[in-house]
Amino acid sequence: MEPQDKPLVWLHGQIRTPPFSAEARIEAGYLLRCLQKGEHLTMPHSRRMPSIGARCYELRVTDRGKIWRIVHRMDDDAIVILEVFQKQTQRTPRQIVAVCKQRLKEYDSDG
């Protein structure tokens, strides 16, 4: 990691094989690395998630018919990973949104 790269802060979830295929794990790692280096990702790789909070996004990884999401927030000093889940409907489940909001609340209050 370069000195100017943002660290990843994992509040929940992991990216490993299985359940991700090796190819999807590499893609997710590549996308996270791009974020660490300060790149701004857009569709089809990333989408804003204002329902969770300011500066919140989801990374989008398709893996052999499965759709994975990595929900994160872009802070000035880190990339905060809130959740990794397999998406099975068009909308992000309300439970995922609520859990991510709660994790951010707890993370922000610990600072």
C-alpha positions, 0 to 999 in steps of 0.5 A: 500500500502506498503512503497516500492510499486510503486503508480499508476499514472492515466493519462487516463482511469479507471477500473470499473463495467460496462463496465468491469465485476466484475471478470475482474475488480478484475483480472485487479486490481490483475495484477496492484497490482503485478506490484506495488509490483515489479513483472515482468509479461509476456505473457499471462498477459503482452506484451511490447509495444515498438511502444509507448515507452521504458518501455511501456507495455499492460496488457491483460484482457479477459472478457466474449468475450471482450478483454481489454488492460491497456497500462502503462509505468514502471517508477522507481517511479511509474506505469503510466497508459496511456489508458484503452480500449477494443481491437477489432482488432489484432493490437493496433489502431494507434490512441491509440498509438498516444494518449499514446505517446502524454500523455507521452510527456505531463507527462514527460514535466510537471516533 
